[in-house]
Amino acid sequence: MTLLDSRGLPLSTTSDLAAERYRHGVDLLLSAWPGAAESLEEAIAADPDFALAHAARARLHAIRAELAKAKARIATAEEIVARRGTERERSHVEILSLAVNGQSAKALERSLAHADTWPRDVLILSLPLGAFGLFAFSGMADHDQARVDLCERHARHFDADDWWFLTYRGWAHAENGNVTLGWALTQRSYDLRRNNANAAHALSHAMYEGGAGEDAERLIADWLPGYDRAGILHGHIAWHSALGALERGDPERALAIYADYIQPSVSAGMPVNVVSDTASFLWRLKAYGHTVPAGLWEAAAAYSGGVFQQAGFAFADVHMALIAAATGDRAAVEQRVQALTGLIEAGGLAAGPVVPAICRAALAFAEEDYAGCARILEPVAAEVVRIGGSGAQREMIEDMLLLALMRSGETVKAGKLLDRRLHRRPSPRDTRWHGLLAA
């Protein structure tokens, strides 16, 4: 009897226990839920020659930025699948190997081709999707639309109650501007599987983009206590709640959430989330006119000193520059800009010139050169999407431009930008800023 994965694809193992533990482990991985590592290890223990279990374990190591372990695991999977694996499994392992070994462009190309043949191979289909997926970090200006197109191309292959597909299809639509559809899909995924951090995250995004920030805060307050703090999205989902408090003009509440769930000393999140969440929250706190308590920027800088030191990961580059600028480390920003410029000249930075531009603008803003900040950001504002991440994360860059325009006396330009934002997504903060401009 052929054993199958959770979406009905054959598995090259004869162990019922290995197959069951693999199915469970992959579902936990895809829902960002604790226990995936243990379940996959049990699958490997039951069948040490189960290539896909080793590959999934490599994927989990990579998500955790445990690159040496990820490379060792995927090498084991490659050795096994070469002698014991189907065509799909060999392709599956090869794509994960490309992703683990930093060959993102090839991994994206291969994953799209793989999905055309085996669309229900969800671990591979998941790679291009999400805020930190291969599309988002491809440097593409239209990656939001690309995710929608990919989901819609393969929607017919998934049941109406496939919680995983609903999560990512809904997130893709909400990020691409169809908030009503995105909200409905992510709500459905959340209702089907509450133990799914990606669904709670996607639904909070849809609510935020729909101008329902207080609904998102209530959702998170209700859901987060049931999510173990070891979950990789725990701190980031709390970050969304902290942003909601800032939008309502409640910095005390926002700081309490930051202290309890987000700051580096308490977060178990991925390094990219810890760096971006701390940098963007503290930047917003100060930019919105509140006091950043002593030591918080320094703690963020101390954490960032151990990660992302090499330029070239656009999303991280921007947030590393924010931390350096905020702590007065002009030299660090300039060195990163120089390195990024060199990569662009060598054709090695897919996101292009917008990345060093944002880094330079962050330094100008921190030094209160608001006119200079606006001069840098205005020409590249339409290209900010190339750094990846979500709309909520990138909104900080638009905030930087808006505040730079306001503080440098460019009230007409600032008013037009605010009008567009209020039309796109009503916000208590933007309403207050609009009132200041009109006064």
N, C-alpha and C positions, 0 to 999 in steps of 0.2 A: 504493500500500500504506500503510495506517494504521500509524503508529508508536505503540508502547505504553510505559507506564511499567512498573515492576518488578512491579506487581500486576495488569497487564492492562488498564489504563485508557488510552483514546486520548489522544494528545498532539498539540497543534497546532504541529507542526514537520515540515518535510519533510527535515530533515537527520538522517541516520543517526547521524552523530557527535554531534550535539547531544543526541539522545535517549539514546544510550549513555552519554555523560558525565553527563547528568541522572540517569539511573537509578543510576549508580555514586555520584554525589555525594549523592543523597538517602539511599542506604543507608549511606554513611559518616556523614552527619548523624545518622541514626537510631541509629547504633551509637556515637555520640560518638567517632568515630575521626578522627585527623588526615588531611587531604587533601581534605575535603569542599569547602572554599572553592576550591581549585585546580580540582577537577573541575567544579564549577558554573561557574566562570569560563571554562573550556574549552567548556562547553555554550553559554554566551552568545556567546563568540567565533565559534563555528560557526554560530549563528543569533541575531543580536542582537535579533530580534523574538520570541524564545521567552519568553513571559510567565512560565510556571511556573518557569523557571530563574532569572529575576530574583526571583521571589517566594521561592524556596527560599534564594537568596543573602541576601535580606532577613531571613528567619528566622534564618539563621546569624549575621548581624550582631547581631540582637536577643539571641540567646543569649549572645553575647560582650559584651553591654551597649554596643554601638556604635550608639547610637540614631539619630544623625544619618545615618549611612550606611544603616541599616535603613530609615528613612523615605524616603530618596532612592530606594533600590532598589524599595521596594514601590510608590512613586508611578509609577515607570517601568513596573512590571508592570501596574498599573491602567490606564495609558494604552494599553498594548499590547493587553491582554485585552478592552478595550472595542471594539476594531476587529477583533481576530483571536483569538477564543476561543470555546469551547463554554460551555454553561450551567454545567457542572461547574467548568470552569476559572475562569469569572467568580466563582462562589461561593467557590472555593478562594482566589483572590486577595483577595476582599473580606474573608474571615475572617482571613487573615493580616494584612491591613491593620488591621483592628480590634485584633488582638493587638499589633501593632507600635506602634500609636498609643495604647495604654494603655486601650482600651475592653474590659476583660477580661470583664465580665458579658455584654456583647453578643457578644463572641467565643465565649464558652462556649455561649450559647444557639444561635448560628448553627452552631457546629461540631457540636453534637449533632444538629441538624436535617439538616445536610449528611451526617453519618454514616448517618442513616437512609436516605438516598437513594443515597449512594455509600460504603458501609462500607469498601471496600478502598482508599479514598483515605487512605493511612496517614499522610501528613504532617499532614492535618487531624485524623484520629482520634488522633494522638499528643498534640495540644494539651491535652486535658483530663486526660491520664494522667500518672503519675509524681509524685515528691515535690514538684516545683516546677511542676506543671501547673495548668491553669485550675481544676480541681476543688479541688486542694490550697490554692490561694490565693484561693478564692472566699469564705472566711469560713464555709463550711458546717461544721456539727458532724459530719455523716455523710459526709464526702467519701471516706473509705475504702470505705464500702459503695457509694457512687455509682460509683467506678471499677470495682468488681467487676461491678456491674449493667451498666455500659456494655460491658465486655469480654464478658460472657456473652451479652448481647443480640446481639452481632455475631460470636460465635465460629464460627458455622456458615459464615461467609463466608471463613474462612481455612483453609489446608491445615494438617495436623497438624505439618508441619515448617517452618512460617513462623517463622523465628527471631525476627523483630521482635515478632510478636504473642505468642509464647510468653513473651518477656521481660516484657512489660508485663502480660499476664494473670497470670503467676506472681507478679510483684511486687505486684499489686493484692490477690491472695488472701493472700499472706504478711502484708502490712500490715494486712489486715482480720481476721487471727486464724486463718485456715486455713493454718497454716505447712506442714503435710505436703503439701498440694496445691501451694502456692506454691513450695516447695523443689523438688518434682518437675518442675514446669513450667520454672522458671528453670534447673535443671540441664540439662534438655533443650535449652533455648535456648543455653546456654553450650557444650554439646557440639557443637551444630550450627555455631556460629560463634564461635570463640575471639576473633577480632578484633572484639569487641563489648564496649565498656566498660560499656554499660548492663546487659548480661547478667552480667558479673563483679560489678558493683555490686549488682544484684538478688539474685544468689545469695548474696553475702556478707550481705545483709540477712536473707534467709531463714534462713541458718545462725545469725545473731545472735539472731533472734527465736525460733529453735528451741533456744536454750541451748547451741549448739555454737560458741562463740566461738573456740576454738582451731582448729577446722576452718576457720573464716573466715580466721583469720590465716594458716594454711597455704595456703589458696587464693590469697590476695593475694600472699604471698611468692613463689609459683610463677608467678603471672600478671603481676604488675606490671612486672617487668623487660622484658617484651615490648611494653609500652605506652609510646609516646613521651611524654616529659615535657611536650611541647606539647599533649597531650590534655587536654581541659577537666576530665575527672574524675580525672586522675592524683593530684592532691593530696587530693581527697576520699576516694578509695578507700584511700589510705594512712592517712587519718584513721581509718577503720574499724579498721585494724590497730593504730593507736596506742591506740584505745579498748580493744581487746582486751588489750593489754599492761597498761593501767591496771587493767582488771578482774582480771587475774591478780596484781596487786600488784607490777608491774615498771615503776616510773616511769622508770628509766634507759633502758630499751628504748623506752618511749613517747616520751621526750624526744628520743632519737636519730632516731626516725621523724619527729617534728615538725620537727626541725632540717633534715633531709634533703629533706623532701617537702611540708610543709604550711605553714610560716611564709610570710608575704607575700612575702618577698624571693626565694623559690624556686618558688612556685606559679604555674602558668599558668591557674588555674581562673577560673570566673566570679566576679565580685565578691561575689555573694551567698554562694558557697561559701567564698571566702577569709575573709570577715567571720565567717560562722557557724562555720566549722571552727576558726579561731584562737580566737575568743571561747569557744566551748564546750569546747575541749580545755583551754585554760589555766584556765578556771573549774573544770572537773572536777579537774585536777591539784591545785589549791589546796584545793578542798573535800574531796578525799579524803585530805588531810593531808600532801601533799608540797610541796616548795619550788618556786616558779616562779622560774627563773633571772632575774637582773637584765636588764632591757631588753626582755623578750619582750612584756609587756603594753604597753610604750611603742611598740614596733614595730607591734603590732596597732592601737593608737590612731592612729598616724601614717598607716597605710594607710586606716583607716576615715574619717579626716578628709576624704578625697576622694570618698567615696561615701555614698549614702543619707542625705544631710543633711536632706532633706524627709521629714517623718513621713507615714505612711500605708501603707507596705508592712510589714504586721504582722510577718512572719517576720524581716525585717531590723531593724525597730524593736526587737524583743526583744534581738537580739544586739548592736546598737549600744548599747543601754542597759547591757548586761552589761559591755561594754568601758569605757564611761564610769564605771560604778559601781566597777569594779575599779581604775581609775586615779585614783579620788577626785574625779572631775568631777561633783559633785552637781548643779551648775547645768545641765549638759548633759542629765542624766536628767530633771530637773524641767521643763526646756523641752520635751523630747520628750513627756513626760506631758501637759503643758498643750496642746501641739499636737494630740495624739491625742484628748484630751478634747473639744477644739473640733471635730474631725472627727466624733466620735460625735454630738455635739449637732446637727451639720449633716446627719447621716445619711450621712456619707461614709466610714465605716470598717466594712466588711462583717464583720470579725471581732469588732467590738464591744468592750465594756469589759474583756474579759480581757487585752487588749494593754497598756493603761496599768497594769493591776494587776500584770502580770508585771514591767514596768519598775520599779514602785515596790518590789515584793518583792525584786528584784535589788539595789536600792540598800540596802534594810534588811539584807539578808544580808551585803552587803559591809561594812556598818557594824557588823556583829555584833549587830544587833537581831533575834535569831532569833525571839523571840515575836512581834514585829511582822511579820516576814516570813511566819510561819505564819498569822497573822490575815488577812493580805492574800490568801495563796494558797489557803487551804482552801475558801473559798466559790466560787472559780472553777476549781478543779482539774479538774472535768469538762469545762470549756470550752477547755482549753489546745489541744485538737486543732484549734481554729479558726485558729490561726496558720499552719497548713500544715506543710510539711516531712514528714519520716518519723517513725515511732515512736522510732527510735534517737536522732534529733535532739531530739525533744520530751522524751525521758526525763530530760534534764538538769533540766527544770522540776520534774518529780516528785522528782528527787534533791534539789533545793533545798528542797522542802516536807518531805521525809523528814528531811534533816539539820537543818532548822530545828526540827522537832518533837523530834528527839533532843536537840538542844543546848539547847532551852528546857525540858526536863524532861517533855515530853508523851510518855512512853514507851509508854503504852497505845495511843495513836493511831499512833505510829510503828511499833509492833509489828504492828498490824492492816494498815497499808500494806505493810510488808515481807512479811507472810504472803501478801497478794494478789500481790505482785510475784514471789515465789518460786514461787507456783502457776502464774503466767502464763509465767514464763521463768526457769529456774534460773540463778543468777549467783554466781560465786565471791565477788564484792564484797558482794552482799546476804547471802550466807551468813555472811560475816565480821561484817557489821553486826548480823545477827540474834544472833550469838554475843555481841556486845558488850551488846546489850539484855538478853539472858538472864543475863549475868554478875552 
